[in-house]
Amino acid sequence: MAEQKRDYYEVLGVARDADADTIKKAYRKLAMKWHPDHNPDNKAEAEAKFKEASEAYAVLSDPQKRQTYDQFGHDGMKNAFGAGGFDMSDLGDILNQFFGGGFSDGGGGGGFSFNFGGFGGGRGRRNSGPQRGEDTEQVVRLTFEEALFGKMEHLRVRAAVACPDCNGTGAAKDSKRVPCKQCGGSGSVRSRSFFGLMQQPCPVCHGSGTVIEKPCSKCGGDGLVASHETVDVRIPAGVANGMVYPVAGKGNAGPNNGPRGDLLLHLSVAPSDLFERDGQDLILRRSVSPTLLALGGELQVETPNGTATLKVRPGTPNGTMQRLRGQGIPAVGRFPQGDLIVVFVAETPQSLTGEESKLLEKLRAAETTRNFPERTAQDKASAAFKAAREKSKNK
């Protein structure tokens, strides 16, 4: 059975509404604490803790990934780092951007070496292998009913794919890669930073140590070209307006024949003419006749699961709410099944016939305070208020 991951906010020890600066400071503290060079007697645990904190930071420091995680939990992050999940190359990227540049090769200069357990890709050459592609984004517009019940979308998307002429290598036919003159083939250049002597990827070869002798004419040496394709996506039932739904492996292809990023769907849901949505609950303001509230009876209402019959008790006040458990928004991601809340709203009858008017006149003539206890209470309160107001004038 797979080990249950800890909540990312719990890992970093921050609140769910923590800002970017708080998250960064929390990660810096944990990175300093769990760096294996500081824990030589417990290196295995330190590496695990370091990687756990780095994974949490990779998600919570990225607004898009953080929003997806907040909505779908760890299930929504399964494809955030590629098919294999968060790995050593991802950690190398985090350390590189967070600590201001690559990793020392242990060649002196003090500070951290960042060469433990294979983290960082070894001696500064970090970009020679396949890299995950960038995510792409697209807006999907849904009706309220499509969001409620789910929908199969057939999307036309544009993304970068491996160049067919060079098979993603970026090199022209009969061309080859040669050592980079800028870094001498090492893939890195040295610089000093807050943490001491650090190594950064070479700005010319981007850390690969080599450059293409003759770039491919079709892709210009990038190894990637734009392409269109149709993607079938099942939008799950219960999604809400503003949610971002990730589709794994449908974003841009990565450099050096790297895996594709994700397609991030920004969901725009139209309002309903019948229901209001409040989180996972649905609110139905049901218009009813005053006689139904007074005499009681049955009322049929529509729910996501079919038609339900409600029992209305005699003397039900206007504005009374009835909650139907489990009849709201379906469970999605980390959000549970919601309820349907029916609010009774008395509607004044219009366009009365002569006979109907006579019947209502008879009812009005028969009204007593016993029939309207709330009105009686209000009349008493009004009388008390009037007396107080007159008394204040006489002072």
C-alpha positions as CSV (number, residue, x, y, z in Angstrom):
1,M,0.0,0.0,0.0
2,A,1.4,3.4,-1.0
3,E,2.5,5.7,1.8
4,Q,0.1,8.5,2.6
5,K,1.7,11.9,1.9
6,R,1.5,14.6,4.5
7,D,-0.3,17.8,3.7
8,Y,2.1,20.3,2.1
9,Y,1.1,23.1,4.4
10,E,1.8,20.8,7.4
11,V,5.2,19.9,5.9
12,L,6.2,23.5,5.7
13,G,4.4,24.4,9.0
14,V,2.5,27.3,7.4
15,A,-1.2,28.3,7.4
16,R,-3.3,27.6,4.3
17,D,-3.6,31.3,3.6
18,A,0.2,31.9,4.0
19,D,1.6,34.4,1.5
20,A,4.5,33.6,-0.9
21,D,7.1,35.2,1.4
22,T,6.0,33.2,4.4
23,I,6.2,30.0,2.4
24,K,9.7,30.8,1.1
25,K,11.0,31.6,4.6
26,A,9.6,28.4,5.9
27,Y,11.2,26.4,3.2
28,R,14.6,28.1,3.7
29,K,14.5,27.2,7.4
30,L,13.7,23.6,6.6
31,A,16.3,23.4,3.8
32,M,19.0,24.6,6.2
33,K,17.8,22.2,9.0
34,W,17.6,19.1,6.8
35,H,20.5,19.6,4.5
36,P,22.4,16.2,4.6
37,D,25.7,18.0,5.0
38,H,24.4,19.2,8.4
39,N,23.1,15.7,9.3
40,P,26.0,13.3,8.7
41,D,24.8,10.9,11.3
42,N,21.3,10.6,10.0
43,K,21.8,11.3,6.3
44,A,19.0,9.0,5.0
45,E,16.3,10.7,7.1
46,A,17.7,14.1,6.3
47,E,17.5,13.5,2.5
48,A,13.9,12.3,2.9
49,K,12.9,15.3,4.9
50,F,14.8,17.6,2.5
51,K,13.0,16.2,-0.5
52,E,9.6,16.3,1.3
53,A,10.0,20.0,2.1
54,S,11.3,20.7,-1.5
55,E,8.2,19.0,-3.0
56,A,5.9,21.0,-0.8
57,Y,7.7,24.2,-1.7
58,A,7.6,23.3,-5.4
59,V,3.8,23.2,-5.2
60,L,3.0,25.9,-2.8
61,S,5.4,28.5,-4.4
62,D,3.7,28.0,-7.8
63,P,0.4,29.8,-7.9
64,Q,-1.1,27.4,-10.5
65,K,0.1,24.3,-8.7
66,R,-1.1,25.6,-5.4
67,Q,-4.6,26.4,-6.7
68,T,-4.8,22.9,-8.1
69,Y,-3.6,21.3,-4.8
70,D,-6.1,23.4,-2.8
71,Q,-8.9,22.2,-5.0
72,F,-8.0,18.5,-5.7
73,G,-5.4,17.6,-3.0
74,H,-2.6,15.2,-3.7
75,D,-4.8,13.6,-6.5
76,G,-4.5,16.8,-8.5
77,M,-0.7,16.8,-8.2
78,K,-0.1,13.2,-9.5
79,N,1.0,14.6,-12.8
80,A,2.5,17.9,-11.7
81,F,6.0,16.6,-12.0
82,G,5.6,14.2,-14.8
83,A,4.6,10.5,-14.9
84,G,7.1,9.5,-12.2
85,G,6.1,12.2,-9.7
86,F,8.6,14.5,-7.9
87,D,12.1,13.3,-8.5
88,M,15.8,14.3,-8.2
89,S,15.8,16.5,-11.3
90,D,12.8,18.4,-9.9
91,L,14.7,18.9,-6.7
92,G,17.7,20.1,-8.6
93,D,15.5,22.7,-10.3
94,I,14.1,23.9,-7.0
95,L,17.5,24.2,-5.4
96,N,18.8,26.0,-8.4
97,Q,16.1,28.7,-8.5
98,F,15.8,29.0,-4.7
99,F,19.5,29.2,-3.7
100,G,20.5,31.4,-6.6
101,G,22.2,29.1,-9.0
102,G,23.5,25.5,-9.5
103,F,25.5,23.4,-7.1
104,S,29.1,23.3,-6.0
105,D,31.1,20.3,-7.1
106,G,32.8,20.1,-3.7
107,G,35.8,21.9,-5.0
108,G,36.3,24.2,-2.0
109,G,35.0,27.7,-1.4
110,G,32.9,26.8,1.6
111,G,29.1,26.9,1.8
112,F,26.9,24.0,0.8
113,S,27.9,21.4,-1.7
114,F,24.5,20.1,-2.7
115,N,26.0,16.9,-4.1
116,F,24.4,14.4,-1.8
117,G,22.7,11.2,-2.9
118,G,22.5,12.3,-6.6
119,F,20.6,15.4,-5.9
120,G,21.3,18.1,-8.5
121,G,22.4,15.9,-11.3
122,G,26.2,15.8,-10.5
123,R,29.0,18.3,-11.1
124,G,26.7,21.0,-12.4
125,R,25.7,19.4,-15.7
126,R,21.9,19.5,-15.2
127,N,20.3,20.1,-18.6
128,S,21.9,17.5,-20.9
129,G,19.0,15.0,-20.5
130,P,15.3,15.2,-21.3
131,Q,13.4,17.9,-19.4
132,R,9.7,18.1,-18.7
133,G,7.8,20.5,-21.0
134,E,5.9,23.6,-19.9
135,D,2.2,23.5,-19.0
136,T,-0.3,25.1,-21.4
137,E,-3.6,26.8,-20.5
138,Q,-7.0,27.0,-22.0
139,V,-10.4,28.3,-20.9
140,V,-13.4,25.9,-21.0
141,R,-16.9,27.3,-20.7
142,L,-19.6,25.1,-19.2
143,T,-23.3,25.5,-18.4
144,F,-24.3,25.0,-14.8
145,E,-25.8,21.6,-15.7
146,E,-22.6,20.5,-17.5
147,A,-20.5,21.4,-14.4
148,L,-23.0,19.7,-12.1
149,F,-23.3,16.4,-14.0
150,G,-19.9,16.3,-15.8
151,K,-19.2,16.5,-19.5
152,M,-16.9,15.0,-22.2
153,E,-15.1,17.9,-23.9
154,H,-13.5,17.6,-27.3
155,L,-10.9,20.3,-27.2
156,R,-8.7,21.7,-30.0
157,V,-5.4,22.5,-28.4
158,R,-2.1,24.0,-29.6
159,A,1.1,22.7,-28.1
160,A,4.8,22.2,-28.8
161,V,5.8,18.8,-30.0
162,A,9.0,17.1,-31.0
163,C,10.2,18.4,-34.4
164,P,9.6,15.6,-37.0
165,D,12.6,16.6,-39.1
166,C,15.2,16.2,-36.4
167,N,13.2,13.9,-34.1
168,G,13.4,16.5,-31.3
169,T,17.2,16.7,-31.2
170,G,17.4,20.2,-32.7
171,A,20.3,19.2,-35.0
172,A,20.3,19.2,-38.8
173,K,20.9,15.9,-40.6
174,D,24.6,14.8,-40.5
175,S,25.2,17.5,-37.8
176,K,26.4,16.7,-34.3
177,R,26.9,18.3,-30.9
178,V,30.3,19.7,-30.0
179,P,31.8,20.9,-26.7
180,C,30.7,24.3,-25.6
181,K,33.5,26.9,-25.8
182,Q,32.0,29.0,-23.0
183,C,32.3,26.4,-20.3
184,G,34.8,24.1,-21.9
185,G,32.3,21.3,-22.0
186,S,31.7,21.2,-18.2
187,G,28.2,22.6,-18.5
188,S,28.6,25.1,-15.7
189,V,30.3,28.3,-14.7
190,R,31.3,29.4,-11.1
191,S,30.0,32.3,-9.2
192,R,29.8,33.4,-5.6
193,S,26.5,33.7,-3.7
194,F,25.1,34.0,-0.2
195,F,25.9,30.4,0.4
196,G,29.5,30.6,-0.8
197,L,31.0,29.3,-4.1
198,M,28.3,28.0,-6.3
199,Q,28.1,26.7,-9.8
200,Q,25.5,27.8,-12.3
201,P,24.5,26.2,-15.6
202,C,26.4,27.7,-18.5
203,P,24.3,30.5,-20.2
204,V,25.4,29.4,-23.6
205,C,24.8,25.6,-23.5
206,H,22.3,25.8,-20.7
207,G,24.2,23.2,-18.6
208,S,24.5,20.5,-21.3
209,G,28.2,21.0,-22.0
210,T,27.6,20.8,-25.7
211,V,26.1,22.9,-28.5
212,I,24.6,22.0,-31.8
213,E,27.1,22.3,-34.7
214,K,24.3,23.0,-37.3
215,P,20.7,23.6,-36.0
216,C,17.7,22.0,-37.7
217,S,16.2,24.5,-40.2
218,K,12.6,23.5,-39.3
219,C,12.8,24.1,-35.6
220,G,15.8,26.4,-35.5
221,G,17.6,24.1,-33.1
222,D,14.9,24.1,-30.4
223,G,13.8,20.5,-31.3
224,L,10.2,21.6,-30.9
225,V,7.5,22.9,-33.3
226,A,3.9,24.0,-32.8
227,S,1.1,21.5,-33.5
228,H,-2.7,21.2,-33.1
229,E,-4.5,18.2,-31.8
230,T,-7.9,17.2,-30.5
231,V,-8.0,16.2,-26.8
232,D,-10.9,14.3,-25.3
233,V,-11.3,15.3,-21.6
234,R,-13.9,14.1,-19.2
235,I,-14.8,17.0,-16.9
236,P,-15.8,15.5,-13.6
237,A,-19.2,16.2,-12.0
238,G,-19.2,18.9,-9.4
239,V,-16.6,21.3,-10.7
240,A,-17.0,25.0,-9.9
241,N,-16.4,28.2,-11.6
242,G,-12.8,29.3,-11.4
243,M,-11.4,25.8,-10.8
244,V,-8.3,24.7,-12.7
245,Y,-8.5,21.1,-14.0
246,P,-5.2,19.5,-15.0
247,V,-5.0,17.1,-18.0
248,A,-1.8,15.1,-17.7
249,G,0.7,15.0,-20.6
250,K,-1.2,17.3,-23.0
251,G,1.0,20.4,-22.6
252,N,4.2,21.3,-24.4
253,A,6.8,18.7,-25.1
254,G,10.1,19.2,-23.2
255,P,13.6,19.9,-24.5
256,N,15.8,16.9,-25.5
257,N,12.7,14.8,-26.1
258,G,11.5,15.4,-22.6
259,P,8.0,14.4,-21.4
260,R,5.1,16.8,-22.1
261,G,3.7,19.1,-19.5
262,D,0.1,19.3,-18.5
263,L,-2.9,21.1,-20.1
264,L,-4.5,23.3,-17.4
265,L,-8.2,23.9,-18.0
266,H,-9.6,27.1,-16.5
267,L,-13.3,26.3,-15.9
268,S,-15.8,29.1,-16.5
269,V,-19.3,28.0,-15.3
270,A,-22.5,29.9,-16.2
271,P,-25.0,30.6,-13.4
272,S,-28.2,28.6,-13.1
273,D,-31.8,29.9,-13.6
274,L,-33.0,27.5,-10.9
275,F,-30.3,27.0,-8.3
276,E,-27.7,29.1,-6.4
277,R,-24.5,27.4,-5.4
278,D,-23.0,27.9,-1.9
279,G,-19.8,25.8,-1.7
280,Q,-20.9,22.3,-2.1
281,D,-24.6,23.1,-1.3
282,L,-27.3,24.0,-3.7
283,I,-30.0,26.5,-2.7
284,L,-33.4,26.4,-4.3
285,R,-35.8,29.3,-3.6
286,R,-39.1,27.6,-4.2
287,S,-42.1,29.8,-4.8
288,V,-45.2,28.5,-3.1
289,S,-48.8,29.7,-2.5
290,P,-49.7,31.1,0.9
291,T,-52.5,28.5,1.2
292,L,-49.9,25.6,0.9
293,L,-47.9,27.1,3.8
294,A,-51.1,27.7,5.8
295,L,-52.8,24.4,5.2
296,G,-49.8,22.2,4.5
297,G,-49.5,19.5,1.8
298,E,-46.9,18.2,-0.6
299,L,-44.4,20.0,-2.8
300,Q,-42.3,18.5,-5.6
301,V,-38.9,19.9,-6.2
302,E,-36.1,19.1,-8.7
303,T,-32.7,17.7,-7.3
304,P,-29.6,16.6,-9.1
305,N,-30.7,13.0,-8.4
306,G,-34.3,13.3,-9.6
307,T,-37.7,14.7,-8.3
308,A,-38.2,14.8,-4.6
309,T,-41.5,15.2,-2.7
310,L,-41.4,17.5,0.4
311,K,-43.9,17.4,3.2
312,V,-45.1,20.9,4.1
313,R,-46.6,21.1,7.6
314,P,-49.6,23.3,8.2
315,G,-48.6,26.8,9.4
316,T,-45.2,26.7,7.8
317,P,-43.7,30.2,8.0
318,N,-42.6,32.0,4.9
319,G,-38.8,31.6,4.5
320,T,-38.7,28.2,6.1
321,M,-35.8,26.0,4.9
322,Q,-35.7,22.3,4.4
323,R,-32.3,20.5,4.0
324,L,-32.1,17.4,1.7
325,R,-28.9,15.6,2.7
326,G,-26.7,14.4,-0.1
327,Q,-28.8,16.1,-2.8
328,G,-26.3,18.9,-3.6
329,I,-23.1,19.2,-5.5
330,P,-21.4,15.8,-6.1
331,A,-18.1,15.1,-4.3
332,V,-15.1,16.3,-6.3
333,G,-11.4,16.2,-5.2
334,R,-11.2,17.1,-1.6
335,F,-14.7,18.4,-1.4
336,P,-17.5,16.2,0.0
337,Q,-21.0,15.7,-1.3
338,G,-23.2,18.7,-0.6
339,D,-26.9,19.2,0.4
340,L,-29.9,20.8,-1.3
341,I,-31.5,23.6,0.8
342,V,-35.1,24.4,-0.2
343,V,-36.3,27.8,0.9
344,F,-40.1,28.3,0.9
345,V,-41.0,31.8,-0.6
346,A,-44.7,32.7,-0.4
347,E,-45.9,34.3,-3.6
348,T,-48.7,36.7,-3.7
349,P,-51.4,35.6,-6.2
350,Q,-51.9,37.9,-9.2
351,S,-54.9,38.5,-11.6
352,L,-57.6,37.2,-9.2
353,T,-61.0,36.4,-10.6
354,G,-64.1,37.8,-8.9
355,E,-64.8,34.6,-7.1
356,E,-61.2,34.3,-5.8
357,S,-61.3,37.9,-4.5
358,K,-64.6,37.1,-2.6
359,L,-63.0,34.1,-1.0
360,L,-60.0,36.1,0.1
361,E,-62.3,38.8,1.5
362,K,-64.1,36.2,3.6
363,L,-60.7,34.9,4.8
364,R,-59.6,38.4,5.8
365,A,-62.9,39.0,7.6
366,A,-62.3,35.8,9.6
367,E,-58.7,36.6,10.5
368,T,-57.9,36.8,14.3
369,T,-54.7,37.5,16.2
370,R,-54.7,33.7,16.9
371,N,-54.1,33.1,13.2
372,F,-51.0,35.4,13.0
373,P,-48.9,35.0,16.2
374,E,-45.8,36.7,14.6
375,R,-47.9,39.7,13.4
376,T,-49.4,40.0,17.0
377,A,-45.8,40.0,18.4
378,Q,-44.8,42.7,16.0
379,D,-47.8,44.8,16.8
380,K,-46.9,44.6,20.5
381,A,-43.3,45.6,19.7
382,S,-44.5,48.5,17.5
383,A,-46.8,49.8,20.3
384,A,-43.9,49.7,22.8
385,F,-41.6,51.5,20.4
386,K,-44.3,54.2,19.7
387,A,-44.7,54.7,23.5
388,A,-41.0,55.1,24.0
389,R,-40.7,57.6,21.1
390,E,-43.5,59.8,22.5
391,K,-42.0,59.6,25.9
392,S,-38.7,60.9,24.6
393,K,-40.4,63.9,23.0
394,N,-41.9,65.0,26.3
395,K,-38.6,65.1,28.1
